[in-house]
Amino acid sequence: MGDQDHIKVAQTTLPVPDVPQPEGHASTSRPRLYVLDYGAGNVRSLANSIKELGYEFEWIKDVSDFDKAEKLIFPGVGAFGQATESLKASGLHQPLLDYIASGRPYFGICVGMQVLFASSAESPGATGLAVFPTAITKFDSATKAVPHMGWSSAGTAGDDYYFVHSYAVMDTADAYTTSRYGEQEFASSVRRDNVLGVQFHPEKSGRAGLDLLRRWIEGEDDLLGVTAAAAAAAGSATPSCARRDRPTSRIVACLDVRSNDAGDLVVTKGDQYDVREKDEGGAGSGAGVGGGGVRNLGKPVDLARRYFAEGADEICFLNITSFRSSALRDQPMLDVVRRAAETVFVPLTVGGGIRDTVDPDGTARGALEVAAAYFRAGADKVSIGSDAVFAVEAMLAREAAGAPALEGTTAIETISCAYGSQAVVVSIDPRRVYYDTTRPGWIDAVPEPHRACLVTGETSTTRTRAQEQGKAWWYQCTVSGGRAVRDMDVVQLARGVERLGAGEILLNSVDRDGSGAGFDLDLVRLVRNAVSIPVVASSGAGSAADFVEVFAQTNVEAALAAGIFHRKEVGIDEVKRAVAEAGLPVRQ
């Protein structure tokens, strides 16, 4: 069954690509479970989670299905107003209220929980179901990164769940459980009679999330470590057992995917972005700097499954061929995401080619449509690279000319508006521009706009500082996989994409890529201190100690590696053990 068969929601406001969803069939021997899909975000993962548990379900296709449902799940990713207005436009607002009033079980996930409330600061003027009369407000970003993105505890069972949201229920009077982010306490779940809502994503929370879904489907009363009776007797929300004020340090496994010379999709890894084997005989194809064949480190879906089993907190697919013909016609890559989502129950990011394109037949495809296809295939976030640089350049040029800085037409803006900022990652590829500080007047050679991100060997904190004495550098942004440079520094770009609406930065380093010399702490610290959105450190990891170092010294939210995981030089479990032994929070 394709999307058009079951989505009668939001077709005028969100592109709903024809990406087939898992079939759902109500079982005669189990409660008739239905899923309400309003067209936004990744519902495939919830469908896959239900099937993984051995249950069957039906999609809500029209109003009459509410009468057939014995249990209902409403998942959601994106903006509060997008969800509530889609429900109203499709005529499902009142039937959903009637279903809840009937006393049959309702499970709202993320936005599916937030729509239970009266209103949200995210979407002024939009009205929710008002099952709970309070309003939703935004996290304070003055002291922490927003969105709240990562694994935090909820309830008393000791489990961590995956959260990704900028807005939350701060009035905890109706909370079932509460969690903390920074200095703020918020409702991580609500529960009243037949209604359960969770702010996190159980379908993306590994085995703990699957177990919560199973217990709710089977009608168990003990959810999140506390029964409804115990919660009612307590008269107040149950705080999470781990009173952390920050999420766990995320360990991300990255898979660079491209076609090899035979046309097969493989996972590869480069040294300073060169992914071809060295052709020592000199008779290589000449297709890359290395001259030999594309380095093959495994099959994408197999590696993703391995990393999920080993405890990776997130998995990132970067298609470094960037859909040279057409993103929506790149069925092999869509299939990689679709098949990975069937058995990988942690967040998936996909990058490469998320931009406005034109098919070979002349059909224009907007970045929002491309992103929607990948969300429907099972991705949770999309990563934008070179186009983000061009978008910030254009924004700064407009601003300098006295025109409005934001036009609302860039890939970052359109996708974040439709699906929320948490769905948009910007991948930044800076490289160092060096100066010899022993030469008189060297500072005059440094462009004035880029001096704010200048680092010297004497002030550097990375382990290579001994070799950097007498040098200074700033970080210049690159495009086209590091092959071309732009007159923009990494701080200008990071702040620019945040203004455009990005929710996370994937921070690479052309200089450190494949070096094993550790993360570039100076670079990571510059960007971490420049923005209020989460940052993922990438490039240079060669040991478990490198992860400990970057988390401890920069307060970065996540750290990523590729080659050392692919080649089993360092295990994810080894990294997590080292991080835990250093006293840093980590999901076990």
Residue, then its C-alpha position, 0 to 999 in steps of 0.5 A: m500500500g502506498d502513501q496515497d492509499h492511507i494519507k488523506v491529511a496535509q496534502t495541500t501543505l506537505p509533499v507526500p511522495d509515493v514511497p510505499q509504507p509497510e502494509g498493515h492488517a488488523s489481527t482478529s486475535r489481538p486488539r485492532l491497532y490503528v496508526l494515524d499518519y498525518g503526512a509528516g516525518n518518519v512513520r515508517s519506523l513506528a510501523n517497522s517497530i510494531k511489526e518487529l514486535g509481532y503485531e499487526f496494524e491498520w492505517i487510519k484511511d478515513v473517519s470511519d476507521f476511528d470507530k473500528a480502532e480499539k487502540l490508536i497510535f498518533p506519531g508525529v515529527g515536525a511543527f505543532g501548527q503543521a500537525t493541528e492544521s493538518l488534522k483540521a484540514s483533513g476533517l480528523h480533528q473532531p473524530l480524534l477528539d471523539y475517539i479519545a473521549s470514548g475511553r479507548p487507548y490512545f498513544g501520542i508520540c512527540v507531536g502526537m503528545q503535544v497536540l493533546f495540549a491547548s497551544s504551543a509557542e512554536s505556532p502562535g494562533a494554532t490550537g490543539l486538542a486541549v485534552f490538557p489545558t496548558a501551553i507548550t513553550k520553548f526551551d531556554s537556549a541561553t545555557k544549553a543547545v536547543p533542540h534537546m537532541g539525544w538520549s535522556s532518562a524518563g521514568t524509574a526503570g533506568d532506561d534512556y530514550y531518544f528525545v528531539h524537540s525544541y518545545a516542551v511542556m514546562d507546566t508539569a501538573d499533568a505530567y506522568t513522568t518528568s525529565r530534566y534538560g539543563e536547569q529546566e524540568f519538563a513533562s517527558s510523558v503524560r498519562r490520564d485514564n486512557v491517554l498516554g503521551v510521550q515526548f520521546h520516540p520509542e520507535k527510535s529508542g532501541r530495545a527500551g523503546l520497543d519494550l515500552l511499545r509492547r507493554w502499551i499494546e498488551g495493556e500492561d499498567d506498569l509503563l516507564g517504571v510506574t503504574a497509573a495507580a501509583a502515579a495517581a496515589a503520589g499526586s505528582a509526576t514521577p521524576s526520572c531515576a537519573r536526574r541528569d541535566r544533559p543527555t548522554s554523549r552520543i556516539v554516531a557511526c557514519l557510513d559514506v556510501r557511493s557507487n563503486d566502479a561496478g555500479d554497486l552501492v558500498v560503504t567507503k572511507g577516504d583519507q582527506y576525502d580521497v576514497r580510492e585505493k592507492d594504485e601503486g602500479g600506476a595503471g589506475s583508472g585515473a578517476g580519483v587522486g588514489g587512482g585505484g578502485v573505490r575502497n570497499l568497507g562493506k554493504p550499507v545495510d549490513l553495517a548499519r545493522r551491526y552498529f545498531a547491535e553494537g550500541a550506536d546511538e545514531i547512524c548516518f548515511l552520507n551518499i557522497t555521489s550526491f545523486r548525480s542524476s536525480a535524488l528521487r530516482d536514486q532507488p538504490m539509496l532510497d532502498v538502503v534507507r528503507r531496508a535499514a529502517e526495518t531493523v535499526f531502531v535508532p535515529l537515521t540521518v541521510g545526506g547527499g543531494i538534498r537540494d532543488t533538482v531537475d529530473p532528466d525529463g525536466t521535472a523540477r524537484g524541490a528540496l522539500e520533496v526530496a527530503a520528504a521522500y527520505f523521511r517516508a523511507g525511514a530517515d529521521k534527519v537529512s543532512i545538507g552540505s554545499d547548498a548550505v554554504f551557498a544559502v548563507e552566502a546569499m543571505l549575507a549578501r542580501e543583508a549587506a544590501g539592506a534587503p531582508a536576510l531570510e526569504g524562506t526559499t532555501a532547502i534549510e528553511t523549507i524543510s525545517c518549516a515543514y518538519g521542524s529544525q531538528a530534522v535538518v542537519v548541516s554538514i560543514d567541511p572546513r580546512r585550515v588556512y595557515y600563516d607563518t607567525t615568525r614572519p613580521g606583519w603576518i597578521d596583515a595577511v589574514p582577512e579581517p572578517h576571519r580573524a575572529c576564528l584565528v587560532t595560533g600554535e601557542t594557543s592551540t589545545t589539540r595534541t598536534r600543537a607541538q608541531e603547530q608552533g610558529k603557525a596560525w590558521w583560520y578555518q575556511c569552508t569548502v564545497s563539493g566534498g572539500r574540493a573547492v573553497r569559499d570566502m567564508d569561515v566556519v563561524q560565519l557558516a555555523r551561525g548562518v545556518e542556525r539563522l536559516g533554521a538548521g537544528e544540528i551541525l555535523l562538523n567535519s575537518v578536511d585536515r583531520d579526515g582519516s588521520g587518527a590524530g584525534f578530533d580538532l578540539d580548537l575547531v570543535r570548540l569554536v563552533r560549539n561556542a558560536v551556536s546554540i544548536p547541537v554539534v556533532a564532532s567528526s574527523g580524526a578519531g583513532s581511539a576511544a580516548d579521542f571520544v573522551e577528550v572531545f566530550a570532556q574538553t568541548n562539551v560537544e553533544a555527539a562525536l562521530a567516526a567511520g573508518i575505525f568502526h568499519r575496520k573494527e580497529v575500535g569498537i563502539d562498546e569500547v568507546k562507551r566504556a571509556v566515556a562511562e569510566a571518565g564519568l560522562p553520561v553515556r547510553q549503555 
